[in-house]
Amino acid sequence: MQQRWIRYELDGRVGFGTLEGEQVHEHRGDMFGEPEPTGRRFALADARLLAPTQPSKVIALWNNFGALRAKLNLALPEEPLYLLKAP
């Protein structure tokens, strides 16, 4: 059976664990390293699901903004143009 990892907020604290049915099995450590189960379990309905990872930057592709390019009367660039917004 495939494990389903989730990130959640419960009682004002962010955590992660595995989802088995409607039960969350809490883990500690690094989700992408060697996570350890804490033994704590709770109902999924009691938690608020979060994105799998904490976003740290925005990467955008200018070519996706065709309407803006047309509005500004700009030519389509030959190479993709990227925008990076880091903290």
N, C-alpha and C positions, 0 to 999 in steps of 0.2 A: 504494500500500500504506500502510495506517495505521500510524503509529509507536506502539509500546507503551513508555511510560516506566515505569521501575521505580526504587525506592529500595532499597538493599541494605546489608548489612554484610559486609565482606570483610577478613580479617586485622586485625580490631579497629577498622576504619575504616568510617564510614558514607559512602556515595556514591550517585550516581544515574547512570542511563544509559538507553539504549534496548535493547530486547530484540529480537533477530532470530534466530528459531529458538530454539536453546539457547545462543546466545552473547549476552553483555552487552557493549555498546559504551559504555565509560565517557565521561562528560561532566564538565565543570567549570563553575563559575559558578552561575547561578540557574536551576533547572529551569523556573520560571515566567516567566523573563525572556528572556535571550539565552544559552542554554547553548552551550558549545563542545565538540566532541569532542576527547578527549585522544589518540586513536589506540590506546589500550589496550583489549584485548579479553580476555575470560575466559569460562569455562564457567559457565552459570547454576548448575549443581550445586555449584560451589565457594563460592557466596555464600549468605547467609541473607536472604530477602526481608523487607522491612519495610513498614509502612504507607506510603502515598504521601506523606504529610506528617507532620511531628512534631506530635503532639497538644499543644495549648497550653491547652485549657480543656475543661470539661464543661458542656454545656447539656442540661438535662433538662426534660421536660414533666410536671408533677405529675399531670395527668389520665391518664397512662399507669399510674399506681399505684392502680388501682381496688381491688385486694385490700387495700392498706394503708388506703385511704379507708374501706372497709367495716369493717375491723378497728377503726379509731378512731371509727367511727360519725359520720363527717363527711358533710355534704351535698356533692353534686356542684357545684363552682363554676360560676357563670354564664359567666365568662371563663376562658380557659386560664391556668394558673399555671405560671410558669417558674422554674427554679433555675439559677443560673450559679455555677460554681466555677472561678475564674480563679487563676492562680499568684500 
